[in-house]
Amino acid sequence: MGEYRESVTNRDRRTVRGQRLYDPAWSEALMLELYQAEGCPHSSTVREKLTDLGVSYVIHNPRRPGHEGGDVLNEWAQRAMTDLGGEDAIPFLVDTDRGEQLYESEDIVDYLEEHYE
Ligand SMILES: N[C@@H](CCC(=O)N[C@@H](CS)C(=O)NCC(=O)O)C(=O)O
């Protein structure tokens, strides 16, 4: 959890060639973070909804799909997901702006329709 919070703080200070980023699209992208996997049908449902809504978001690829837990691809993302949500399950959405986090693709889709449509 500590590492995750620190990284959010660092990311908020991200700069490009010395310029702080104030691009509204980047601000929007910071709001939604999706922990997911290619080949996971439930992640795909969420990605399609985000696309349909035209919402920008950040993708994390903690691991391969699989009910038993696929191979870990990104240890930081895997740890952030389990620390934040308490479960090793994808898809997992974090809405940093609203302070919400959700598992379950159907719940995530409902949430997105409610808050981002
Ligand atoms: N009901 C869940 C199913 C998600 C699911 O089965 N995800 C797989 C990867 S494709 C997974 O992470 N399984 C591990 C687990 O659920 O503990 C949803 O709709 O999001």
PDBQT file of the ligand as one rigid body, heavy atoms in Angstrom, charges set to zero:
ROOT
HETATM    1  N1  LIG A 201     -17.072 -12.912 -12.180  1.00  0.00    +0.000 N 
HETATM    2  C1  LIG A 201     -15.799 -12.326 -12.494  1.00  0.00    +0.000 C 
HETATM    3  C2  LIG A 201     -14.915 -13.367 -13.130  1.00  0.00    +0.000 C 
HETATM    4  C3  LIG A 201     -13.539 -12.836 -13.429  1.00  0.00    +0.000 C 
HETATM    5  C4  LIG A 201     -12.565 -13.943 -13.674  1.00  0.00    +0.000 C 
HETATM    6  O1  LIG A 201     -12.901 -15.127 -13.743  1.00  0.00    +0.000 OA
HETATM    7  N2  LIG A 201     -11.315 -13.513 -13.807  1.00  0.00    +0.000 N 
HETATM    8  C5  LIG A 201     -10.232 -14.441 -13.891  1.00  0.00    +0.000 C 
HETATM    9  C6  LIG A 201      -9.268 -14.080 -15.002  1.00  0.00    +0.000 C 
HETATM   10  S1  LIG A 201     -10.033 -14.110 -16.587  1.00  0.00    +0.000 SA
HETATM   11  C7  LIG A 201      -9.545 -14.381 -12.565  1.00  0.00    +0.000 C 
HETATM   12  O2  LIG A 201      -8.896 -13.413 -12.214  1.00  0.00    +0.000 OA
HETATM   13  N3  LIG A 201      -9.746 -15.403 -11.777  1.00  0.00    +0.000 N 
HETATM   14  C8  LIG A 201      -9.159 -15.481 -10.445  1.00  0.00    +0.000 C 
HETATM   15  C9  LIG A 201     -10.163 -15.305  -9.371  1.00  0.00    +0.000 C 
HETATM   16  O3  LIG A 201     -11.322 -14.936  -9.668  1.00  0.00    +0.000 OA
HETATM   17  O4  LIG A 201      -9.793 -15.503  -8.216  1.00  0.00    +0.000 OA
HETATM   18  C10 LIG A 201     -16.004 -11.109 -13.404  1.00  0.00    +0.000 C 
HETATM   19  O5  LIG A 201     -17.007 -11.085 -14.129  1.00  0.00    +0.000 OA
HETATM   20  O6  LIG A 201     -15.183 -10.185 -13.367  1.00  0.00    +0.000 OA
ENDROOT
TORSDOF 0
